[in-house]
């Protein structure tokens, strides 16, 4: 039986990087219940993996993700639900939990987008800390053109693009080029030449950053994104700064900087084969 999610771990600095590959090329990696469950399990494991430095999310077969698979919903389309809680609610909500789990990863999350990223695939992209796309990639949230609501991805699209651009994307159903996604802020970098070489460059940057500082910074950014009161955010920021400055990474990093030497967590990832 084909695995819905392929996980390949390789060394990165003093730890490792994992490539999480959505593996359903025949459907352009449409998201099935099995794939969502596998991603949730991978996130749960990664949260407790102190040696994991970065995660690269990508798709097999030249495409990133065609969005949610409606195959399991076929019998429900156009048919009102009877009494009790509609089971579709729980299934849809589970995807939102996955998106939140991806956002909450303590490691740097890189989305490597080639081909198409549609619907739920755009939701995955919105969770990444860095998005690298091929020049010919295509992005779309076509749900409203199909009579469907882009339900669980909407908060993440708004958080990534802002309200005005999110409305444009979610309410038009249009396709967007890599250049347009770059201008909108969805994409961070375009691989104009060799895609794997561009990804390796990003991993080299990921190898330079202290893993503990990354995790703390991501938690602080999450508090800001959650619109917590400014005083509370600044109090939390001061606490995290004090903890970091008194911790071992600051000692090692500042000592290496003064000596003009690489930090101990920093090594070249030349051996990586994306």
LUMTI-442832 format. One record per residue: x, y, z of N, C-alpha, C in turn. Coordinates in nm, 4 decimals, m for minus. Each point is the difference from the previous one (the first is absolute). Example, Ala and Ser with C-alpha at 12.3 -4.5 7.8 and 13.67 -1.06 7.14 Angstrom:
2
      neast     nnorth        nup     caeast    canorth       caup      ceast     cnorth        cup
     1.3190    m0.5690     0.7800    m0.0890     0.1190     0.0000     0.0900     0.1200     0.0000
    m0.0350     0.1050    m0.0720     0.0820     0.1190     0.0060    m0.0770     0.1090     0.0730
END
This chain:
274
      neast     nnorth        nup     caeast    canorth       caup      ceast     cnorth        cup
     0.0843    m0.1202     0.0000    m0.0843     0.1202     0.0000     0.0877     0.1251     0.0000
    m0.0336     0.0959    m0.0847     0.0786     0.1221    m0.0110    m0.0151     0.0849     0.1252
     0.1115     0.0498     0.0506    m0.0041     0.0882     0.1166    m0.0496     0.1382    m0.0412
    m0.0915     0.0555     0.0773    m0.0546     0.1315    m0.0313     0.1012     0.1106     0.0234
     0.0908    m0.0214     0.0939     0.1016     0.0998     0.0337     0.1354    m0.0687     0.0101
     0.0953     0.0481    m0.0780     0.1363    m0.0521     0.0062     0.0846     0.0923     0.0863
     0.0775    m0.0568     0.0904     0.0859     0.0792     0.0882     0.1439    m0.0452    m0.0181
     0.0846     0.0943    m0.0369     0.1425    m0.0277    m0.0219     0.0805     0.0944     0.0877
     0.0807    m0.0560     0.0872     0.0804     0.0811     0.0925     0.1455     0.0017    m0.0452
     0.0587     0.1207     0.0012     0.1396     0.0174    m0.0373     0.0655     0.0944     0.1003
     0.1332    m0.0039     0.0118     0.0685     0.0860     0.0973    m0.0061     0.1468    m0.0389
    m0.0123     0.0847     0.1009     0.0035     0.1452    m0.0192     0.0632     0.0614     0.1236
     0.1178     0.0597    m0.0147     0.0693     0.0558     0.1139     0.0256    m0.1076     0.1036
    m0.0347     0.0295     0.1244     0.0176    m0.0978     0.1077    m0.1211    m0.0906     0.0165
    m0.0972     0.0149    m0.0868    m0.1207    m0.0810     0.0094    m0.0402    m0.0550    m0.1348
    m0.1272     0.0160    m0.0339    m0.0481    m0.0558    m0.1252    m0.1079     0.0847    m0.0634
    m0.0272    m0.0288    m0.1271    m0.1115     0.0579    m0.0733    m0.0830    m0.1156    m0.0526
    m0.1315     0.0157     0.0028    m0.0879    m0.1019    m0.0556    m0.0747     0.0554    m0.1197
    m0.0078    m0.0809    m0.1049    m0.0798     0.0316    m0.1172    m0.1305    m0.0772     0.0113
    m0.1095     0.0717     0.0119    m0.1327    m0.0606     0.0074    m0.0635     0.0143    m0.1375
    m0.0135    m0.1113    m0.0709    m0.0480     0.0028    m0.1379    m0.1406    m0.0567    m0.0091
    m0.0950     0.0834    m0.0413    m0.1360    m0.0465    m0.0265     0.0081    m0.0950    m0.1192
    m0.0518    m0.1211     0.0157     0.0311    m0.1048    m0.0969    m0.1245    m0.0606    m0.0642
    m0.0626     0.0794    m0.0863    m0.1083    m0.0515    m0.0837     0.0080     0.0698    m0.1355
     0.1046    m0.0293    m0.0774     0.0227     0.0720    m0.1260    m0.1176    m0.0069    m0.0967
    m0.0719    m0.1108    m0.0015    m0.1104    m0.0168    m0.0940    m0.1116     0.1004     0.0237
    m0.0129     0.0503     0.1243    m0.1037     0.0987     0.0327     0.0595     0.1386     0.0250
     0.1256     0.0176    m0.0426     0.0738     0.1234     0.0304     0.0032     0.0245     0.1506
     0.0105    m0.1088     0.0733     0.0145     0.0021     0.1457    m0.1201     0.0616     0.0709
    m0.1188    m0.0341    m0.0498    m0.1223     0.0428     0.0685    m0.0014    m0.0588     0.1409
    m0.0481     0.0782     0.0938     0.0054    m0.0367     0.1411    m0.1104    m0.0985     0.0364
     0.0391    m0.1184     0.0403    m0.0936    m0.1006     0.0488     0.0020    m0.0015     0.1528
    m0.0966    m0.0698     0.0592    m0.0004    m0.0144     0.1457     0.1295    m0.0646     0.0478
     0.0489    m0.0981    m0.0757     0.1237    m0.0690     0.0367     0.1185     0.0960    m0.0018
     0.0043     0.0861    m0.1006     0.1111     0.0944    m0.0106    m0.0040     0.1014     0.1142
    m0.1188     0.0493     0.0313    m0.0147     0.0958     0.1099     0.0421    m0.0643     0.1320
    m0.0425    m0.1237     0.0231     0.0372    m0.0699     0.1235     0.1508    m0.0207     0.0085
     0.0620    m0.0341    m0.1132     0.1450    m0.0211    m0.0012     0.0746     0.1295     0.0288
    m0.0485     0.1099    m0.0543     0.0625     0.1298     0.0266    m0.0172     0.0402     0.1457
    m0.1187    m0.0253     0.0556    m0.0224     0.0315     0.1415     0.0963    m0.0791     0.0881
     0.0166    m0.1281    m0.0312     0.0902    m0.0848     0.0782     0.1443     0.0473    m0.0131
     0.0389     0.0423    m0.1199     0.1359     0.0498    m0.0205     0.0235     0.1275     0.0802
    m0.0996     0.0871     0.0037     0.0118     0.1235     0.0784     0.0143    m0.0302     0.1485
    m0.0796    m0.0930     0.0487     0.0041    m0.0354     0.1421     0.1376    m0.0548     0.0373
     0.0543    m0.0848    m0.0861     0.1329    m0.0553     0.0261     0.1068     0.1088    m0.0061
    m0.0108     0.0890    m0.0988     0.1010     0.1044    m0.0187     0.0040     0.0969     0.1174
    m0.1140     0.0225     0.0630    m0.0043     0.0937     0.1128     0.0910    m0.0443     0.1140
     0.0209    m0.1295     0.0129     0.0848    m0.0503     0.1074     0.1391    m0.0402    m0.0449
     0.0363     0.0352    m0.1221     0.1287    m0.0408    m0.0573     0.0977     0.1169     0.0041
     0.0810     0.0060     0.1053     0.0925     0.1120     0.0175     0.1115     0.0008    m0.1036
     0.0252    m0.1135    m0.0639     0.1081    m0.0077    m0.0987    m0.0451     0.0406    m0.1399
    m0.1288     0.0176    m0.0192    m0.0520     0.0384    m0.1310     0.0063     0.1510    m0.0155
     0.0704     0.0469    m0.1017     0.0236     0.1430    m0.0184    m0.0964     0.0646    m0.0990
    m0.0436    m0.0748    m0.1006    m0.0854     0.0576    m0.1040    m0.0851    m0.1088    m0.0631
    m0.1139     0.0419    m0.0552    m0.0891    m0.0891    m0.0734    m0.0263     0.0625    m0.1361
     0.0134    m0.0796    m0.1052    m0.0333     0.0438    m0.1355    m0.1252    m0.0748    m0.0428
    m0.1062     0.0741    m0.0310    m0.1258    m0.0589    m0.0448    m0.0078     0.0136    m0.1516
    m0.0185    m0.1119    m0.0688    m0.0001     0.0022    m0.1462    m0.0962    m0.1062    m0.0524
    m0.0143    m0.0064    m0.1318    m0.0897    m0.0961    m0.0617     0.0717    m0.0867    m0.1013
    m0.0476    m0.1213    m0.0170     0.0591    m0.0925    m0.0969    m0.0572     0.0255    m0.1392
     0.0780    m0.0350    m0.1014    m0.0506     0.0022    m0.1368    m0.0094     0.1354    m0.0650
     0.0709     0.0999     0.0523     0.0025     0.1302    m0.0657    m0.1092     0.0962     0.0402
    m0.0835    m0.0375     0.0956    m0.1043     0.0903     0.0504     0.0041     0.0012     0.1523
    m0.0415     0.1133     0.0577     0.0002     0.0135     0.1456    m0.1230    m0.0669     0.0598
    m0.1172     0.0571    m0.0228    m0.1222    m0.0564     0.0590    m0.1220     0.0587    m0.0695
    m0.0888    m0.0880    m0.0469    m0.1197     0.0433    m0.0716    m0.1158     0.0338     0.0931
     0.0236     0.0004     0.1303    m0.1065     0.0309     0.0948    m0.0647    m0.1256     0.0548
    m0.1134     0.0173     0.0628    m0.0671    m0.1121     0.0643    m0.0643    m0.0943    m0.0995
     0.0097    m0.1286     0.0265    m0.0670    m0.1002    m0.0820    m0.1463    m0.0099     0.0428
    m0.0905     0.0114    m0.0965    m0.1429    m0.0068     0.0310    m0.0552    m0.1411    m0.0175
     0.0888    m0.0956    m0.0282    m0.0462    m0.1361    m0.0249    m0.0816    m0.0581     0.1133
     0.0451     0.0197     0.1220    m0.0714    m0.0577     0.1149    m0.1284     0.0754     0.0325
    m0.0185     0.1176    m0.0630    m0.1197     0.0800     0.0259    m0.1060    m0.0184    m0.1086
     0.0290    m0.0818    m0.1012    m0.0869    m0.0082    m0.1175    m0.1453    m0.0294     0.0368
    m0.0212    m0.0896     0.0942    m0.1365    m0.0391     0.0358    m0.0756     0.1091     0.0745
     0.0734     0.1003     0.0503    m0.0646     0.1058     0.0784    m0.0328     0.1236    m0.0832
     0.0563     0.0109    m0.1191    m0.0175     0.1211    m0.0804    m0.1470     0.0174    m0.0374
    m0.0563     0.1150     0.0383    m0.1378     0.0330    m0.0339    m0.1045    m0.0688     0.0845
     0.0413    m0.0752     0.1001    m0.0960    m0.0727     0.0826    m0.0011     0.0568     0.1417
    m0.1129     0.0532     0.0448    m0.0071     0.0541     0.1366     0.0289    m0.1087     0.1031
     0.0588     0.0423     0.1100     0.0291    m0.0937     0.1090    m0.1233    m0.0180     0.0864
    m0.0129    m0.1181     0.0564    m0.1131    m0.0282     0.0880     0.0238     0.0536     0.1397
    m0.0465    m0.0714     0.0986     0.0140     0.0444     0.1381     0.1418    m0.0236     0.0516
     0.0329     0.0731     0.1057     0.1316    m0.0148     0.0607     0.1029     0.0898    m0.0658
     0.1230    m0.0099     0.0488     0.1085     0.0835    m0.0513     0.0486    m0.0550    m0.1333
     0.0099     0.0860    m0.0968     0.0458    m0.0391    m0.1335     0.1454    m0.0466     0.0071
     0.0313    m0.1219    m0.0417     0.1389    m0.0484     0.0060     0.0955     0.0791    m0.0889
    m0.0530     0.0704    m0.0991     0.0868     0.0812    m0.0855     0.0679     0.1116     0.0790
    m0.0662     0.0449     0.1063     0.0575     0.1075     0.0818     0.1311    m0.0458     0.0621
     0.0001    m0.1190     0.0569     0.1209    m0.0515     0.0652     0.1115    m0.0230    m0.1005
    m0.0341    m0.0502    m0.1184     0.1014    m0.0254    m0.1028     0.0640     0.1309    m0.0443
    m0.0821     0.1005    m0.0248     0.0531     0.1290    m0.0435     0.0835     0.0652     0.1090
    m0.0474    m0.0089     0.1231     0.0723     0.0624     0.1114     0.1365    m0.0638     0.0211
     0.0126    m0.1267    m0.0317     0.1277    m0.0688     0.0170     0.1080     0.0635    m0.0871
    m0.0380     0.0510    m0.1161     0.0999     0.0638    m0.0856     0.0502     0.1291     0.0635
    m0.0874     0.0730     0.0642     0.0432     0.1196     0.0714     0.0981    m0.0328     0.1108
    m0.0217    m0.1117     0.0682     0.0946    m0.0421     0.1043     0.1369    m0.0308    m0.0602
     0.0006    m0.0581    m0.1194     0.1279    m0.0247    m0.0667     0.0707     0.1310    m0.0318
    m0.0724     0.0956    m0.0553     0.0616     0.1283    m0.0340     0.0571     0.0674     0.1246
    m0.0732    m0.0072     0.1105     0.0502     0.0591     0.1239     0.1244    m0.0733     0.0482
     0.0004    m0.1324    m0.0125     0.1170    m0.0783     0.0420     0.1226     0.0352    m0.0829
    m0.0186     0.0235    m0.1292     0.1120     0.0411    m0.0850     0.0525     0.1370     0.0424
    m0.0905     0.0922     0.0286     0.0417     0.1333     0.0455     0.0751    m0.0075     0.1323
    m0.0376    m0.0956     0.0844     0.0580    m0.0106     0.1340     0.1302    m0.0790     0.0046
     0.0461    m0.0516    m0.1120     0.1263    m0.0736     0.0011     0.1119     0.0887     0.0539
     0.0833    m0.0514     0.0899     0.1113     0.0812     0.0510     0.1137     0.0142    m0.1004
     0.0001    m0.0830    m0.1028     0.1039     0.0070    m0.1026    m0.0403     0.0970    m0.1117
     0.0979     0.0411    m0.0782    m0.0278     0.0767    m0.1210    m0.0739    m0.0907    m0.0984
    m0.1124     0.0482    m0.0515    m0.0783    m0.0748    m0.0983     0.0133     0.0679    m0.1360
     0.0514    m0.0740    m0.0968     0.0194     0.0510    m0.1355    m0.0975    m0.0715    m0.0927
    m0.0797     0.0753    m0.0749    m0.0857    m0.0583    m0.1029     0.0721     0.0125    m0.1332
     0.0235    m0.1128    m0.0651     0.0671    m0.0030    m0.1302    m0.1069    m0.0281    m0.1051
    m0.0424     0.1051    m0.0702    m0.1182    m0.0082    m0.0857     0.0392    m0.0061    m0.1471
    m0.0344    m0.1105    m0.0622     0.0111    m0.0156    m0.1440    m0.1363    m0.0407    m0.0539
    m0.0296     0.0377    m0.1236    m0.1287    m0.0356    m0.0574    m0.1131     0.0790     0.0625
    m0.1044    m0.0696     0.0439    m0.1186     0.0670     0.0515    m0.0129    m0.0121     0.1511
    m0.0526     0.1066     0.0593    m0.0418     0.0006     0.1403    m0.1411     0.0568     0.0006
    m0.0975    m0.0838     0.0277    m0.1397     0.0389    m0.0117    m0.0726    m0.0200     0.1329
    m0.0945     0.0884     0.0302    m0.0874    m0.0195     0.1144     0.0742    m0.0304     0.1278
    m0.0213    m0.1197     0.0528     0.0688    m0.0412     0.1220     0.1504     0.0022    m0.0137
     0.0509    m0.0140    m0.1222     0.1437     0.0113    m0.0228     0.0513     0.1395     0.0280
    m0.0806     0.1015    m0.0326     0.0358     0.1377     0.0341     0.0005     0.0165     0.1514
    m0.0924    m0.0674     0.0679     0.0008     0.0026     0.1460     0.1305    m0.0518     0.0568
     0.0516    m0.1090    m0.0569     0.1294    m0.0529     0.0436     0.1102     0.1028    m0.0204
    m0.0014     0.0641    m0.1159     0.1026     0.1001    m0.0314    m0.0039     0.1140     0.1013
    m0.1196     0.0403     0.0399    m0.0144     0.1121     0.0930     0.0597    m0.0294     0.1372
     0.0196    m0.1261     0.0324     0.0556    m0.0369     0.1304     0.1519     0.0024     0.0026
     0.0633     0.0105    m0.1158     0.1457    m0.0106    m0.0076     0.0679     0.1288     0.0454
     0.1192    m0.0162     0.0562     0.0822     0.1157     0.0364     0.0707     0.0569    m0.1222
     0.0276    m0.0852    m0.0969     0.0641     0.0438    m0.1240    m0.0606    m0.0800    m0.1142
    m0.0369     0.0697    m0.1075    m0.0599    m0.0656    m0.1162     0.0886     0.0227    m0.1214
     0.0510    m0.1086    m0.0547     0.0789     0.0025    m0.1228    m0.0859    m0.0587    m0.1109
    m0.0125     0.0723    m0.1110    m0.0854    m0.0461    m0.1093     0.0759     0.0002    m0.1314
    m0.0367    m0.0912    m0.0878     0.0541     0.0009    m0.1350    m0.0672     0.1131    m0.0780
     0.0646     0.0531    m0.1040    m0.0562     0.1146    m0.0733    m0.1355    m0.0291    m0.0632
    m0.0263    m0.1259    m0.0336    m0.1239    m0.0349    m0.0688    m0.1061    m0.0584     0.0928
     0.0194     0.0111     0.1296    m0.1008    m0.0516     0.0936    m0.1299     0.0794    m0.0125
    m0.1098    m0.0637     0.0342    m0.1323     0.0625    m0.0054    m0.0686    m0.0168     0.1354
    m0.0674     0.1053     0.0439    m0.0688     0.0001     0.1287    m0.1463     0.0383    m0.0228
    m0.0898    m0.0614     0.0749    m0.1416     0.0362    m0.0115    m0.0773    m0.0510     0.1204
    m0.1045     0.0737     0.0335    m0.0977    m0.0459     0.0995    m0.1362     0.0002    m0.0706
    m0.0295    m0.1062    m0.0746    m0.1168     0.0007    m0.0886    m0.1311    m0.0425     0.0652
    m0.0025    m0.0131     0.1310    m0.1170    m0.0581     0.0663    m0.1308     0.0695    m0.0378
    m0.0010     0.1349    m0.0004    m0.1263     0.0700    m0.0257    m0.0501    m0.0217    m0.1422
     0.0891    m0.0337    m0.0925    m0.0443    m0.0294    m0.1368    m0.0630    m0.1384    m0.0090
     0.0169    m0.0800     0.1043    m0.0549    m0.1356     0.0041    m0.1195    m0.0103     0.0943
    m0.0412     0.1136     0.0562    m0.1103    m0.0019     0.0948     0.0389    m0.0479     0.1378
     0.1282     0.0116     0.0329     0.0522    m0.0468     0.1289     0.0608     0.1184     0.0746
     0.0044    m0.0078     0.1310     0.0605     0.1039     0.0835     0.1447    m0.0387     0.0312
     0.0964     0.0912    m0.0186     0.1401    m0.0280     0.0380     0.0156     0.0104     0.1514
    m0.0594    m0.0928     0.0695    m0.0284     0.0152     0.1426     0.1232     0.0060     0.0887
     0.0720    m0.1108     0.0107     0.1101    m0.0064     0.0967     0.1222     0.0798    m0.0441
     0.0170     0.0212    m0.1293     0.1183     0.0742    m0.0448    m0.0164     0.1502     0.0171
    m0.1245     0.0489     0.0094    m0.0238     0.1446    m0.0011     0.0790     0.0760     0.1069
    m0.0003    m0.0426     0.1278     0.0763     0.0766     0.1002     0.1490     0.0057    m0.0300
     0.0527    m0.1056    m0.0594     0.1436    m0.0053    m0.0278     0.0359     0.0847    m0.1217
    m0.0914     0.0058    m0.0968     0.0216     0.0874    m0.1155    m0.0055     0.1462     0.0433
    m0.0967     0.0335     0.0854    m0.0096     0.1376     0.0505     0.1252     0.0369     0.0784
     0.0458    m0.0893     0.0854     0.1185     0.0278     0.0809     0.1233     0.0186    m0.0881
     0.0075    m0.0747    m0.1088     0.1174     0.0085    m0.0877    m0.0056     0.1219    m0.0918
    m0.1154     0.0263    m0.0581    m0.0105     0.1021    m0.1041    m0.0606     0.1310     0.0470
    m0.0667    m0.0008     0.1157    m0.0753     0.1174     0.0414    m0.1415    m0.0072    m0.0548
    m0.0905     0.0774     0.0576    m0.1424    m0.0104    m0.0332    m0.0294     0.0323    m0.1459
     0.0549     0.1094    m0.0517    m0.0348     0.0439    m0.1353     0.0427    m0.1021    m0.1051
     0.1250    m0.0446     0.0074     0.0469    m0.0979    m0.0988    m0.0695    m0.1347     0.0191
    m0.0256    m0.0368     0.1235    m0.0688    m0.1270     0.0247    m0.1394     0.0015    m0.0623
    m0.0704     0.1116     0.0112    m0.1319     0.0110    m0.0629     0.0113    m0.0161    m0.1515
     0.1018     0.0636    m0.0575     0.0208    m0.0104    m0.1443     0.0224    m0.1450    m0.0405
     0.0835    m0.0702     0.0748     0.0310    m0.1392    m0.0326    m0.1192    m0.0921     0.0254
    m0.0588     0.0101     0.1187    m0.1019    m0.0968     0.0402    m0.1341     0.0220    m0.0685
    m0.0282     0.1231    m0.0407    m0.1305     0.0301    m0.0593     0.0015     0.0038    m0.1518
     0.1169    m0.0126    m0.0614     0.0067     0.0029    m0.1465     0.0157    m0.1388    m0.0607
     0.0697    m0.0866     0.0704     0.0268    m0.1324    m0.0556     0.0986     0.0008    m0.1143
     0.0669     0.1129    m0.0221     0.0918     0.0134    m0.1131     0.1295    m0.0756     0.0245
     0.0723    m0.0246    m0.1095     0.1341    m0.0578     0.0097     0.1022     0.1121     0.0089
     0.1063    m0.0263     0.0758     0.1037     0.0995     0.0201     0.1350    m0.0609    m0.0359
     0.0806     0.0783    m0.0695     0.1330    m0.0455    m0.0378     0.0954     0.0119     0.1180
     0.1181    m0.0566    m0.0156     0.1022     0.0147     0.1035     0.0339     0.1464     0.0218
     0.0103     0.0766    m0.1082     0.0324     0.1425     0.0127    m0.1070     0.0725     0.0805
    m0.1263    m0.0331    m0.0246    m0.1091     0.0633     0.0744     0.0005    m0.0452     0.1459
     0.0293    m0.1272     0.0235     0.0074    m0.0500     0.1376     0.1165     0.0625     0.0750
     0.1092     0.0263    m0.0702     0.1148     0.0677     0.0609    m0.0378     0.1422     0.0393
    m0.0683     0.0702    m0.0884    m0.0419     0.1374     0.0282    m0.1001     0.0052     0.1150
    m0.0821    m0.1039     0.0126    m0.1012    m0.0039     0.1061     0.0586    m0.0358     0.1355
     0.1201    m0.0566     0.0012     0.0618    m0.0407     0.1257    m0.0195    m0.1459     0.0342
    m0.0634    m0.0756    m0.0887    m0.0161    m0.1432     0.0253     0.1315    m0.0735    m0.0231
     0.0714     0.0390    m0.1045     0.1291    m0.0597    m0.0354     0.1115     0.0923     0.0464
     0.1068    m0.0585     0.0546     0.1156     0.0779     0.0451     0.1114     0.0067    m0.1024
     0.0173    m0.1070    m0.0774     0.1106    m0.0047    m0.0956    m0.0394    m0.0854    m0.1194
     0.0561     0.0347    m0.1160    m0.0262    m0.0725    m0.1240     0.1290    m0.0673    m0.0453
    m0.0086    m0.1279    m0.0310     0.1166    m0.0752    m0.0476     0.0107     0.0177    m0.1507
     0.0717     0.1031    m0.0416     0.0083     0.0307    m0.1426     0.0806    m0.1029    m0.0779
     0.0939    m0.0669     0.0659     0.0809    m0.1007    m0.0676    m0.0311    m0.1392     0.0502
     0.0997    m0.0652     0.0544    m0.0134    m0.1351     0.0539    m0.0783     0.0046     0.1313
    m0.1164    m0.0661     0.0037    m0.0856     0.0064     0.1184     0.0687    m0.0616     0.1210
     0.0639    m0.1137    m0.0192     0.0659    m0.0665     0.1124     0.1156     0.0829     0.0539
     0.0715     0.0695    m0.0894     0.1096     0.0867     0.0447    m0.0540     0.1160     0.0830
    m0.1137     0.0555    m0.0420    m0.0607     0.1096     0.0754    m0.0474    m0.0480     0.1365
    m0.0537    m0.1206     0.0051    m0.0441    m0.0561     0.1278     0.1194    m0.0253     0.0915
     0.1085    m0.0465    m0.0567     0.1211    m0.0230     0.0788     0.0511     0.1303     0.0603
    m0.0092     0.1093    m0.0752     0.0418     0.1304     0.0526    m0.0837     0.0390     0.1211
    m0.1297    m0.0268    m0.0071    m0.0857     0.0321     0.1138     0.0336    m0.0869     0.1202
     0.0343    m0.1252    m0.0239     0.0381    m0.0883     0.1102     0.1331     0.0418     0.0607
     0.0881     0.0559    m0.0809     0.1250     0.0535     0.0542    m0.0295     0.1118     0.0997
    m0.0986     0.0830    m0.0331    m0.0384     0.1070     0.0933    m0.0604    m0.0600     0.1268
    m0.0814    m0.1038    m0.0175    m0.0627    m0.0640     0.1161     0.1034    m0.0618     0.0925
     0.1130    m0.0415    m0.0562     0.1056    m0.0603     0.0818     0.0734     0.1029     0.0845
    m0.0150     0.1282    m0.0334     0.0728     0.1044     0.0722    m0.0730     0.0486     0.1250
    m0.1274    m0.0336     0.0128    m0.0804     0.0590     0.1068    m0.0139    m0.0967     0.1172
     0.0023     0.0559     0.1208    m0.0042    m0.0810     0.1219    m0.1396    m0.0601     0.0187
    m0.0107    m0.1302     0.0159    m0.1316    m0.0638     0.0067    m0.0870     0.0478     0.1155
     0.0605     0.0217     0.1168    m0.0788     0.0482     0.1130    m0.0534     0.1395    m0.0231
     0.0831     0.0872    m0.0562    m0.0428     0.1366    m0.0297    m0.1100     0.0009    m0.1053
     0.0092    m0.0907    m0.0965    m0.1040    m0.0112    m0.1025    m0.1335    m0.0379     0.0632
     0.0009    m0.1012     0.0857    m0.1236    m0.0453     0.0636    m0.0628     0.1102     0.0843
     0.0830     0.0729     0.0762    m0.0511     0.1083     0.0839    m0.0554     0.1142    m0.0849
     0.0687     0.0320    m0.1090    m0.0463     0.1080    m0.0872    m0.1316    m0.0368    m0.0671
    m0.0143    m0.1249    m0.0419    m0.1247    m0.0425    m0.0623    m0.1162     0.0069     0.0985
     0.0242    m0.0336     0.1265    m0.1054     0.0107     0.1003    m0.0395     0.1457     0.0225
     0.0981     0.0881    m0.0010    m0.0293     0.1423     0.0166    m0.0802     0.0525    m0.1190
     0.0383    m0.0392    m0.1205    m0.0736     0.0420    m0.1194    m0.1429    m0.0530     0.0016
    m0.0186    m0.1204     0.0532    m0.1346    m0.0562     0.0103    m0.0863     0.0814     0.0955
     0.0596     0.0468     0.1089    m0.0739     0.0840     0.0948    m0.0417     0.1310    m0.0651
     0.0877     0.0557    m0.0819    m0.0329     0.1237    m0.0716    m0.1121    m0.0256    m0.0999
     0.0095    m0.1111    m0.0748    m0.1012    m0.0326    m0.1001    m0.1360    m0.0260     0.0631
    m0.0003    m0.0453     0.1252    m0.1253    m0.0283     0.0700    m0.0654     0.1261     0.0556
     0.0603     0.1157    m0.0309    m0.0547     0.1296     0.0432    m0.0134     0.0114     0.1511
     0.0961    m0.0554     0.0712     0.0021     0.0190     0.1440     0.0265     0.1471     0.0310
    m0.0448     0.0489     0.1162     0.0238     0.1404     0.0357     0.1484     0.0341    m0.0073
     0.0291     0.1213    m0.0464     0.1389     0.0398    m0.0212     0.0825    m0.0117     0.1275
    m0.0545     0.0429     0.1124     0.0747    m0.0091     0.1256     0.0377    m0.1444     0.0309
    m0.0935    m0.0917    m0.0229     0.0266    m0.1416     0.0273     0.1074    m0.0541    m0.0933
    m0.0054     0.0411    m0.1270     0.1005    m0.0455    m0.0964     0.1380     0.0532     0.0369
     0.0063     0.1272     0.0378     0.1293     0.0589     0.0357     0.0553    m0.0612     0.1289
    m0.0887    m0.0318     0.0934     0.0448    m0.0692     0.1216     0.0585    m0.1367    m0.0349
    m0.0697    m0.0722    m0.0873     0.0490    m0.1313    m0.0416     0.1321     0.0131    m0.0756
     0.0107     0.1029    m0.0842     0.1233     0.0212    m0.0759     0.1178     0.0262     0.0936
    m0.0220     0.0808     0.1025     0.1070     0.0297     0.0958     0.0436    m0.1253     0.0748
    m0.0977    m0.0836     0.0367     0.0313    m0.1248     0.0698     0.0828    m0.0924    m0.0888
    m0.0417    m0.0128    m0.1256     0.0729    m0.0883    m0.0916     0.1410     0.0531    m0.0271
     0.0139     0.1316    m0.0083     0.1327     0.0588    m0.0205     0.0919    m0.0322     0.1176
    m0.0511     0.0188     0.1209     0.0810    m0.0258     0.1197     0.0405    m0.1469     0.0081
    m0.0957    m0.0883    m0.0287     0.0301    m0.1429     0.0043     0.1046    m0.0375    m0.1041
    m0.0121     0.0577    m0.1194     0.0950    m0.0316    m0.1069     0.1396     0.0517     0.0329
     0.0070     0.1236     0.0497     0.1309     0.0595     0.0280     0.0733    m0.0760     0.1102
    m0.0746    m0.0567     0.0937     0.0617    m0.0751     0.1098     0.0222    m0.1475    m0.0363
    m0.0427    m0.0394    m0.1186     0.0086    m0.1402    m0.0382     0.1273    m0.0356    m0.0751
     0.0210    m0.1282    m0.0263     0.1244    m0.0470    m0.0620     0.0184     0.0453    m0.1441
    m0.1084     0.0164    m0.0750     0.0167     0.0411    m0.1397     0.0598     0.1394    m0.0106
    m0.0430     0.0920     0.0861     0.0560     0.1350    m0.0032     0.1487    m0.0025     0.0342
     0.0369    m0.0802     0.0987     0.1418    m0.0125     0.0363     0.0806    m0.0486    m0.1197
    m0.0475    m0.1054    m0.0636     0.0719    m0.0586    m0.1129    m0.0002     0.0923    m0.1213
    m0.1160     0.0591    m0.0290    m0.0110     0.0846    m0.1183     0.0820     0.1270     0.0102
    m0.0058     0.0666     0.1145     0.0746     0.1245     0.0174     0.1500    m0.0260     0.0089
     0.0376    m0.1113     0.0600     0.1418    m0.0363     0.0059     0.0539    m0.0262    m0.1405
    m0.0767    m0.0708    m0.0818     0.0420    m0.0280    m0.1372     0.0076     0.1284    m0.0819
    m0.0961     0.0899     0.0214     0.0004     0.1279    m0.0719     0.1247     0.0808     0.0344
     0.0336     0.0065     0.1295     0.1178     0.0761     0.0429     0.1288    m0.0598    m0.0564
     0.0022    m0.1319    m0.0129     0.1194    m0.0679    m0.0515    m0.0009    m0.0113    m0.1523
    m0.1064     0.0532    m0.0616    m0.0166    m0.0090    m0.1454     0.0062    m0.1449    m0.0478
    m0.0685    m0.0845     0.0752    m0.0082    m0.1417    m0.0306    m0.1470    m0.0392    m0.0179
    m0.0278    m0.1073    m0.0744    m0.1381    m0.0461    m0.0127    m0.0547    m0.0445     0.1352
    m0.1274     0.0232     0.0222    m0.0645    m0.0487     0.1223     0.0000    m0.1526    m0.0003
    m0.0024    m0.0621     0.1168     0.0100    m0.1468     0.0060    m0.1137    m0.0734    m0.0695
    m0.1154     0.0628    m0.0142    m0.1122    m0.0663    m0.0663     0.0064     0.0166    m0.1520
     0.0970     0.0747    m0.0484     0.0072     0.0354    m0.1416     0.0990    m0.0890    m0.0742
    m0.0511    m0.0733    m0.0981     0.0839    m0.0792    m0.0893    m0.0594     0.0060    m0.1396
     0.0845    m0.0171    m0.1000    m0.0465     0.0026    m0.1384    m0.0782    m0.1263    m0.0328
    m0.1190     0.0133    m0.0622    m0.0790    m0.1173    m0.0360     0.0293    m0.0505    m0.1411
     0.1247    m0.0012    m0.0389     0.0354    m0.0347    m0.1372    m0.0470    m0.1394    m0.0398
    m0.0077    m0.0915     0.0957    m0.0333    m0.1376    m0.0349    m0.1476    m0.0260    m0.0229
    m0.0833     0.1018     0.0162    m0.1442    m0.0195    m0.0126    m0.0385    m0.0195    m0.1466
    m0.0900    m0.0933    m0.0248    m0.0524    m0.0220    m0.1347    m0.1513     0.0149     0.0040
    m0.0513     0.1220    m0.0266    m0.1449     0.0227     0.0052    m0.0755    m0.0897    m0.0978
END
